[in-house]
Amino acid sequence: MRLAGKVALVTGAGRGMGRRYALGLAKEGAAVAVNDVEADNAAKTAEEVEAQGSRAVALGGDVSKKEDTGLMVSEVTKAFGKVDILINNAGVNPFILPAEQIKEEGWDRVMDVNLKGVFFCCQAVFPVMKDQGGGRIINISSQAGLFGEQGLLAYCVSKAGVLALTRVLAYEWSRYGISVNAVAPGFIAAGMNEPILGKSELVSALAERVPQKRFAEPEEMVSVVVFLSGEEAAYINGATIVVDGGMGGYPPNPIIDLIRKR
Ligand SMILES: NC(=O)c1ccc[n+]([C@@H]2O[C@H](COP(=O)([O-])OP(=O)(O)OC[C@H]3O[C@@H](n4cnc5c(N)ncnc54)[C@H](O)[C@@H]3O)[C@@H](O)[C@H]2O)c1
């Protein structure tokens, strides 16, 4: 029970990886506030957390709306008295398009949820964490934010923004005992990838880009988020933990094939 007595707020936890993070943190003893813009799904995850024996509260609310994030944090403090851990997980990846075809409203939606939403949630928990003498913020970025990905320009820019935000907040808020880190996952066999998981040719082609030749299992992300939330990670701050099976910087290089054939 590495997180006994702790209170965590997980955004976008009604399904996908957020749900997994909520259940993983609860398994280690944390009480969990489960947010999702789809309030029914938040309620379902909260029930699952309770079924595991931890306390939970379900919070509807759109992270891209500043007012909602303030309400969410006051609901958590009303329910549990504090917020030790914030997992900024809510994110969208609503289109794959050549850069020249991206429309303003699509760009805005991605930035609003993935970047502004993360910032608003950080701002909302700040006074609580400051008053209680510290806290942990873990921002879910993506390897796409580090290395870029064709067809995902807005998503990549939003996730790169999350990495910059992570470093600056770590610098600014360390003095209050707040650490801020990011996780940059590669392909996970869950969440927003679910629609392609049945398409074996596509999955194989994508997995081919990973040195480990496979997608990550959800638990391989949960363990990292739980680790960053606990005492063992007390000196990690402003860091980006890349969990992508080595995919970053691994485009096929034809020269290596030529050398091998010699
Ligand atoms: N699945 C992957 O392979 C992968 C890889 C890298 C990064 N990520 C990141 O992990 C995070 C979770 O992704 P996932 O795969 O579980 O996706 P998902 O689509 O399964 O889940 C996202 C959740 O966020 C919620 N959400 C969306 N907009 C919201 C808002 N404005 N306010 C509150 N909740 C909102 C959705 O309702 C949903 O429950 C995202 O930030 C995503 O970018 C995922």
PDBQT file of the ligand as one rigid body, heavy atoms in Angstrom, charges set to zero:
ROOT
HETATM    1  N1  LIG A 301      -3.738   5.183 -25.766  1.00  0.00    +0.000 N 
HETATM    2  C1  LIG A 301      -2.509   5.529 -26.126  1.00  0.00    +0.000 C 
HETATM    3  O1  LIG A 301      -1.837   4.768 -26.858  1.00  0.00    +0.000 OA
HETATM    4  C2  LIG A 301      -1.895   6.821 -25.666  1.00  0.00    +0.000 A 
HETATM    5  C3  LIG A 301      -0.565   7.073 -26.025  1.00  0.00    +0.000 A 
HETATM    6  C4  LIG A 301       0.036   8.246 -25.613  1.00  0.00    +0.000 A 
HETATM    7  C5  LIG A 301      -0.664   9.147 -24.831  1.00  0.00    +0.000 A 
HETATM    8  N2  LIG A 301      -1.964   8.887 -24.499  1.00  0.00    +0.000 N 
HETATM    9  C6  LIG A 301      -2.645   9.868 -23.672  1.00  0.00    +0.000 C 
HETATM   10  O2  LIG A 301      -3.227   9.216 -22.565  1.00  0.00    +0.000 OA
HETATM   11  C7  LIG A 301      -4.378   9.930 -22.140  1.00  0.00    +0.000 C 
HETATM   12  C8  LIG A 301      -5.561   8.977 -22.034  1.00  0.00    +0.000 C 
HETATM   13  O3  LIG A 301      -5.820   8.463 -23.322  1.00  0.00    +0.000 OA
HETATM   14  P1  LIG A 301      -6.704   7.167 -23.597  1.00  0.00    +0.000 P 
HETATM   15  O4  LIG A 301      -5.973   6.375 -24.603  1.00  0.00    +0.000 OA
HETATM   16  O5  LIG A 301      -7.133   6.539 -22.335  1.00  0.00    +0.000 OA
HETATM   17  O6  LIG A 301      -7.954   7.867 -24.334  1.00  0.00    +0.000 OA
HETATM   18  P2  LIG A 301      -9.522   7.640 -24.191  1.00  0.00    +0.000 P 
HETATM   19  O7  LIG A 301     -10.126   8.371 -25.329  1.00  0.00    +0.000 OA
HETATM   20  O8  LIG A 301      -9.839   6.181 -24.033  1.00  0.00    +0.000 OA
HETATM   21  O9  LIG A 301      -9.887   8.356 -22.823  1.00  0.00    +0.000 OA
HETATM   22  C9  LIG A 301      -9.861   9.747 -22.665  1.00  0.00    +0.000 C 
HETATM   23  C10 LIG A 301     -10.840  10.120 -21.581  1.00  0.00    +0.000 C 
HETATM   24  O10 LIG A 301     -10.786  11.536 -21.398  1.00  0.00    +0.000 OA
HETATM   25  C11 LIG A 301     -12.112  12.038 -21.317  1.00  0.00    +0.000 C 
HETATM   26  N3  LIG A 301     -12.145  13.436 -21.729  1.00  0.00    +0.000 N 
HETATM   27  C12 LIG A 301     -12.034  13.940 -22.993  1.00  0.00    +0.000 A 
HETATM   28  N4  LIG A 301     -12.148  15.273 -22.982  1.00  0.00    +0.000 NA
HETATM   29  C13 LIG A 301     -12.330  15.628 -21.688  1.00  0.00    +0.000 A 
HETATM   30  C14 LIG A 301     -12.516  16.866 -21.050  1.00  0.00    +0.000 A 
HETATM   31  N5  LIG A 301     -12.554  18.005 -21.764  1.00  0.00    +0.000 N 
HETATM   32  N6  LIG A 301     -12.669  16.895 -19.709  1.00  0.00    +0.000 NA
HETATM   33  C15 LIG A 301     -12.651  15.737 -18.988  1.00  0.00    +0.000 A 
HETATM   34  N7  LIG A 301     -12.497  14.527 -19.555  1.00  0.00    +0.000 NA
HETATM   35  C16 LIG A 301     -12.331  14.471 -20.884  1.00  0.00    +0.000 A 
HETATM   36  C17 LIG A 301     -12.913  11.147 -22.249  1.00  0.00    +0.000 C 
HETATM   37  O11 LIG A 301     -14.295  11.211 -21.984  1.00  0.00    +0.000 OA
HETATM   38  C18 LIG A 301     -12.308   9.786 -21.949  1.00  0.00    +0.000 C 
HETATM   39  O12 LIG A 301     -12.938   9.137 -20.872  1.00  0.00    +0.000 OA
HETATM   40  C19 LIG A 301      -4.586  11.047 -23.161  1.00  0.00    +0.000 C 
HETATM   41  O13 LIG A 301      -4.042  12.250 -22.662  1.00  0.00    +0.000 OA
HETATM   42  C20 LIG A 301      -3.793  10.564 -24.362  1.00  0.00    +0.000 C 
HETATM   43  O14 LIG A 301      -3.385  11.613 -25.184  1.00  0.00    +0.000 OA
HETATM   44  C21 LIG A 301      -2.593   7.748 -24.895  1.00  0.00    +0.000 A 
ENDROOT
TORSDOF 0
